[in-house]
Structures are given as C-alpha cells and as structure tokens.
Amino acid sequence: MIFRKLSGGPAWDYNEFDRLRRQMEWLSNGFTEGREAMTGSGVFPLVNVTEDMDHYHIRAELPGIKAGDIEISVTGNTLSLSGERKIPEEKDNVKYHRRERESGKFSRIITLPAPINTTKVAARSGEGILTVTLPKADEAKPRQITIQAA
Amino acid sequence: MTEKESKALQAKEKTEMAPSAELTRTGPVFTPAVDIFENENEITLLADMPGVKTKHLNIDLREDVLTLTGDVEPQENAGEVAVLKEYRIGRYFRKFTLSNLIDQAKIEAELRDGVLRLRLPKVEAATPRKIAVKAG
C-alpha cells in the first residue's frame, strides 16, 4: 500500500477490493451453478461439449456402462446417444442398506453448431467417461488467411 | 464384540461449505451415489465415481469410519474451448460409519468403468468359548 501511495495511486488498495469482488462473484456463481446441476436438463446423460480448431469433443459420465451397451450414431450435425445402464442383480441373500444407483435406458440427441465429418467420428470410454471426437467438416473449419505483402 | 444385530451402515452426509472446515483445494465436492448391501459374511459397497483414476482414489478405514475420496482431473486437452457445460467435475467424498467389525486385511477394492466395488469382510463372529470348571 505504501508503494501505491508513493506512486500517486488511490489510498485504498485496489487489489483488495478486486479480490473481494471476485470472491462475491465466485460465491454467487457457486450457488446458481449448484442449483442448475441439481435440476439438470432432465435428459440423461448430461454432456459437456468442447471444441478446438478441428474437432468437437462430447463427453458424458456413464459409470458402469460397458462400451457395448452404448449406441452412437451421427447424421449431419446431430449426434444420437442411446443405451442402457444395467445393474446386475447381486447374489441371493443380500440385504440392502442403500440403493441410490439407478439403472435404465437412455437416449439423447445433441445438435452441434456446425456440420461434421461423419465418416471420421471416434468414440472411446474409460473410467466411466465416454468421449466422442467429431471432426468438423472442411467448410466449418476456420481458415487461416495469410496477408500478402504488397 | 460389538452389538451383532445392528447391521446398518450409517451414512454421514457431507455438509457442504462448513465454515469451520476450510478446504485446501478449490472446486466442488460431490456425494457419489452408492449401493450398500450385505450378507452374513461381508458388506459390499458400490459407488459411482466417473472420471476417477485408480491413483486418485483414496479409501480410508479408521476405527469404524470409512472414507472415500476420489479426485477427477479435467478431461479436456489443451486448446479445447467449452461450448456447452452440463456437468461439473470435482471431488467425490463420502463417509460412513460401519456398525460391523471389518477384517481390514481382507478388504478388496476394484475400480472399473468409474464404479468402485468395495468388499468389506466381517470379522468372524467370536466363537464362544466354554470354560470347564474343575471340581475342587
């Protein structure tokens, strides 16, 4: 703070104020985000979609679902995900204390903002996370334009 | 040993953002969905923890308190920008109080496709010992 005063800055600490403001934002974001996550979009599975220069990446949390139980198909710029989560019956004579994990069928359609190259879509799963990588169609890829010197 | 008839596992829900317990890492903490069942020999716990790698899963049994902690690393590669975000990732945390004595040496844990399967064998019931009284 002394440095600030010497350099003619305001008497109060901007950094401190900024930090407080960010904390407030973080708090309010935290609350709303939490609520959103609780209600969800209602369609299983919830997905995160990211993009880089050439691809879209769709990720979904599908714990305990084998790759063979997931069906993925692509047309144009839509991806359809369907399958079933099976929870095998346990041996006889077990008594449940808690049964929170749910089984059942699911199906969801995700529309991407740009067309994709449907022939090169790849999917893999690991640790219960399904990742689908969809290459953007050539016309949807950003093109670098070089400026020619006159 | 303990009260043999009380077989219930009691869940301890994590109280989020307790001001007294400040976390050393930022980010959300989630309660994983679990199935818990038992037969006469063992208690089995299944927990959905998608995204947790074996090396980031921590199972701790101290006295009669079982603690599960699993950390999830961000899956995005460098250069990826979020388009749609519907689920958040963070830490999975859950704590249980076990009412049975567990044979710690025989605990087995397996993590497959994001599901933890934990086998907690009960300690064999103490065989009653008869003490013969000699006639004096």
Boltz contact constraints between the chains, C-beta under 6 A:
constraints:
  - contact:
      token1: [A, 37]
      token2: [B, 88]
      max_distance: 6.0
  - contact:
      token1: [A, 46]
      token2: [B, 86]
      max_distance: 6.0
  - contact:
      token1: [A, 46]
      token2: [B, 87]
      max_distance: 6.0
  - contact:
      token1: [A, 47]
      token2: [B, 86]
      max_distance: 6.0
  - contact:
      token1: [A, 48]
      token2: [B, 85]
      max_distance: 6.0
  - contact:
      token1: [A, 49]
      token2: [B, 83]
      max_distance: 6.0
  - contact:
      token1: [A, 49]
      token2: [B, 84]
      max_distance: 6.0
  - contact:
      token1: [A, 50]
      token2: [B, 76]
      max_distance: 6.0
  - contact:
      token1: [A, 50]
      token2: [B, 80]
      max_distance: 6.0
  - contact:
      token1: [A, 50]
      token2: [B, 82]
      max_distance: 6.0
  - contact:
      token1: [A, 51]
      token2: [B, 81]
      max_distance: 6.0
  - contact:
      token1: [A, 51]
      token2: [B, 83]
      max_distance: 6.0
  - contact:
      token1: [A, 52]
      token2: [B, 79]
      max_distance: 6.0
  - contact:
      token1: [A, 52]
      token2: [B, 80]
      max_distance: 6.0
  - contact:
      token1: [A, 59]
      token2: [B, 75]
      max_distance: 6.0
  - contact:
      token1: [A, 61]
      token2: [B, 50]
      max_distance: 6.0
  - contact:
      token1: [A, 63]
      token2: [B, 48]
      max_distance: 6.0
  - contact:
      token1: [A, 63]
      token2: [B, 50]
      max_distance: 6.0
  - contact:
      token1: [A, 63]
      token2: [B, 114]
      max_distance: 6.0
  - contact:
      token1: [A, 63]
      token2: [B, 115]
      max_distance: 6.0
  - contact:
      token1: [A, 64]
      token2: [B, 113]
      max_distance: 6.0
  - contact:
      token1: [A, 64]
      token2: [B, 115]
      max_distance: 6.0
  - contact:
      token1: [A, 93]
      token2: [B, 39]
      max_distance: 6.0
  - contact:
      token1: [A, 94]
      token2: [B, 37]
      max_distance: 6.0
  - contact:
      token1: [A, 94]
      token2: [B, 39]
      max_distance: 6.0
  - contact:
      token1: [A, 95]
      token2: [B, 38]
      max_distance: 6.0
  - contact:
      token1: [A, 96]
      token2: [B, 37]
      max_distance: 6.0
  - contact:
      token1: [A, 97]
      token2: [B, 9]
      max_distance: 6.0
  - contact:
      token1: [A, 97]
      token2: [B, 36]
      max_distance: 6.0
  - contact:
      token1: [A, 98]
      token2: [B, 34]
      max_distance: 6.0
  - contact:
      token1: [A, 98]
      token2: [B, 36]
      max_distance: 6.0
  - contact:
      token1: [A, 99]
      token2: [B, 35]
      max_distance: 6.0
  - contact:
      token1: [A, 100]
      token2: [B, 33]
      max_distance: 6.0
  - contact:
      token1: [A, 100]
      token2: [B, 34]
      max_distance: 6.0
  - contact:
      token1: [A, 101]
      token2: [B, 33]
      max_distance: 6.0
  - contact:
      token1: [A, 101]
      token2: [B, 35]
      max_distance: 6.0
  - contact:
      token1: [A, 101]
      token2: [B, 48]
      max_distance: 6.0
  - contact:
      token1: [A, 127]
      token2: [B, 51]
      max_distance: 6.0
  - contact:
      token1: [A, 127]
      token2: [B, 114]
      max_distance: 6.0
  - contact:
      token1: [A, 128]
      token2: [B, 50]
      max_distance: 6.0
  - contact:
      token1: [A, 128]
      token2: [B, 113]
      max_distance: 6.0
  - contact:
      token1: [A, 128]
      token2: [B, 114]
      max_distance: 6.0
  - contact:
      token1: [A, 129]
      token2: [B, 50]
      max_distance: 6.0
  - contact:
      token1: [A, 129]
      token2: [B, 51]
      max_distance: 6.0
